[in-house]
Amino acid sequence: MRGGRGWIALALLTSAAAWGQFAIVQPVLAQFDGGPSVGTGFGFGAGESIFLSFDLSGFKPEGDEDLKLKLAWTCQVFDAGGVAMTGPKRGDVKVDLAPEDKKWRPRVRVELAMPDALPAGTAEIRLTAEDHVAGTKAALAVPFRTRGLNLTGVDKLQPLRFRFLRSEDAMEALTVPAYRQGDVLWARFEIAGYRLGEGNSFQVGYGLEVFRANGESLYKQDEAANEQGKSFYPRRYLGGGLSLQLTKDLAPGEYTIALRIRDGVGKQASESKHSFRVE
């Protein structure tokens, strides 16, 4: 499910006393609500949700007979550089307890949606909580891995992972980019190294030109696509793609696509060449 929401559930834990040092304990990161904890090597990808759950322990209720619980919590996701990946989520726990409920403690559940175009790396969820009755606070950082492109060393506008495909929905790149006369050529790539403006805004476009082996221009499209927008978390790469209808009388031989990318914010330009064969 996209988007985040938080909710509270009370769990009966008979092995731990509620009275003690206020703390955030037993954090669990799962792929779905109520699911098992993911392993340490698991990475969450762009657009996926993290289902976080944790307990609040060591709280102090208000009153002697009719006990009142007044707790508040906040959580937010940050990347390895300390940049916020999501906005903060907040909630509170206001519950009336009976004296025999001293071993009960709240379990908080929160869904956190990952932003688009995540780079591969590490991140953490920063949790804070406050017991308004005792005036105490607690904090905990929960690390996890992110799954995406490796952007190490990418400091200028360029395409990444340019791959020729057999069809629009193909997942595997062609080992040998060869097509028949009349085929549709498909290709996908990612664009990185562009600059971001105010509010993490971006403006990226690209065009292409196809050349015969002798350097003669066969086809040209100055603006094949243009994408612009802004995001809460810096979007560090964009997906791109192209398709070409090869005519049935196209001569067999080597051809080259010149991919020309433009960065409207950073005023950069990039050209890369990618060859294929018609058989």
Secondary structure by P-SEA (a helix, b strand, c coil): ccbbbbbbbbbbbcccccccccccccccccccccccccccccccccccccbbbbbbcccccccccbbbbbbbbbbbbbcccccccccbbbbbbbbbbccccccbbbbbbbbbbbbccccbbbbbbbbbbbcccccbbbbbbbbbccccccccccccccccccccccccccccccccccccccbbbbbbbccccccccccbbbbbbbcbbbbcccccccccccccccccccccccccbbbbbccccccccccbbbbbbbbbbbbccccbbbbbbbbbbcc
